[in-house]
Amino acid sequence: YILDEPTVGLHMADVEKLIHVLQALTDAGHTVLVIEHNLDLIAEADYVIDLGPEGGDAGGQIVAKGSPLAVSKTQTATGVALKAFFAEHPVQSSRNKETNSCKFT
């Protein structure tokens, strides 16, 4: 499955429902690729590929990759935002373990 900004226009309660649906898909063995800016969803990802350093012609390079926690330790825009997000929302999901691998099926 490939989803492009699926949280746009959703209420936060619906974002949480979407996260559970995406987790159920991956738990069932499906591959889910999401292009997203919503930190609630990014924080629940198994693996993040952060493109930048900016948008448009000034972007498109992989500037960080790994678990959301690993990316939060970088100085990229996404890393800084995730660090602040995790400071306010401690990691509770077992899905957010430190990993530097990405499995494509």
C-alpha positions as CSV (number, residue, x, y, z in Angstrom):
1,Y,0.0,0.0,0.0
2,I,1.2,3.5,-0.8
3,L,-0.5,6.5,0.9
4,D,0.3,10.2,0.3
5,E,-0.5,12.4,3.2
6,P,-3.5,10.3,4.5
7,T,-3.9,12.5,7.6
8,V,-4.7,15.7,5.7
9,G,-8.1,17.0,6.9
10,L,-8.6,14.3,9.5
11,H,-9.6,15.0,13.1
12,M,-7.0,13.8,15.6
13,A,-9.4,11.0,16.7
14,D,-9.5,9.8,13.1
15,V,-5.7,10.0,12.8
16,E,-5.4,7.6,15.7
17,K,-7.9,5.2,14.0
18,L,-5.8,5.5,10.8
19,I,-2.6,4.6,12.8
20,H,-4.3,1.4,14.1
21,V,-5.5,0.5,10.6
22,L,-2.0,0.9,9.2
23,Q,-0.5,-1.1,12.1
24,A,-3.0,-3.9,11.4
25,L,-2.0,-3.9,7.8
26,T,1.7,-4.3,8.6
27,D,1.0,-6.8,11.4
28,A,-0.9,-8.9,8.7
29,G,2.4,-8.9,6.6
30,H,1.6,-6.1,4.2
31,T,4.1,-3.4,3.3
32,V,2.8,0.1,3.9
33,L,4.6,3.2,2.5
34,V,3.3,6.5,3.8
35,I,4.4,10.0,2.7
36,E,3.5,12.1,5.7
37,H,4.2,15.2,7.7
38,N,2.0,14.4,10.7
39,L,4.3,13.7,13.7
40,D,1.7,11.4,15.4
41,L,1.8,9.1,12.5
42,I,5.6,9.4,11.9
43,A,6.3,8.6,15.5
44,E,4.4,5.3,15.1
45,A,6.3,4.2,12.0
46,D,8.6,1.2,12.0
47,Y,11.1,3.0,9.8
48,V,11.5,6.6,8.6
49,I,13.2,7.9,5.5
50,D,13.7,11.6,5.9
51,L,14.1,13.5,2.6
52,G,15.5,17.0,2.5
53,P,17.3,19.1,3.5
54,E,14.5,21.4,2.1
55,G,11.6,21.0,-0.4
56,G,11.6,21.2,-4.2
57,D,14.9,21.6,-6.0
58,A,16.7,22.0,-2.6
59,G,15.5,18.6,-1.4
60,G,15.1,15.0,-2.4
61,Q,18.2,13.7,-0.7
62,I,18.1,11.1,2.2
63,V,19.1,13.2,5.2
64,A,18.2,10.7,7.9
65,K,16.8,7.2,8.1
66,G,16.0,4.7,10.8
67,S,13.4,4.3,13.6
68,P,11.6,7.4,14.6
69,L,13.7,7.5,17.8
70,A,16.9,7.3,15.7
71,V,15.7,10.1,13.4
72,S,14.9,12.2,16.5
73,K,18.6,12.2,17.4
74,T,19.5,13.9,14.1
75,Q,19.6,17.6,13.4
76,T,17.3,17.5,10.4
77,A,14.0,19.4,10.4
78,T,12.2,16.2,11.0
79,G,14.6,15.0,13.6
80,V,14.3,18.2,15.6
81,A,10.5,18.1,15.3
82,L,10.4,14.4,16.4
83,K,12.7,15.1,19.4
84,A,10.3,17.8,20.6
85,F,7.3,15.5,19.9
86,F,8.9,12.7,22.0
87,A,9.7,15.1,24.8
88,E,6.0,15.8,25.1
89,H,4.8,12.3,24.2
90,P,7.0,9.6,25.7
91,V,7.3,6.5,23.6
92,Q,4.9,3.9,24.7
93,S,4.6,1.8,21.5
94,S,6.7,-1.4,21.3
95,R,6.9,-0.7,17.6
96,N,9.3,2.2,18.2
97,K,12.3,0.2,19.1
98,E,15.7,1.4,17.9
99,T,16.4,-0.2,14.6
100,N,18.5,0.6,11.6
101,S,17.0,-1.9,9.3
102,C,14.2,-1.7,6.8
103,K,12.5,-4.8,5.5
104,F,10.7,-4.6,2.1
105,T,8.4,-7.5,1.2
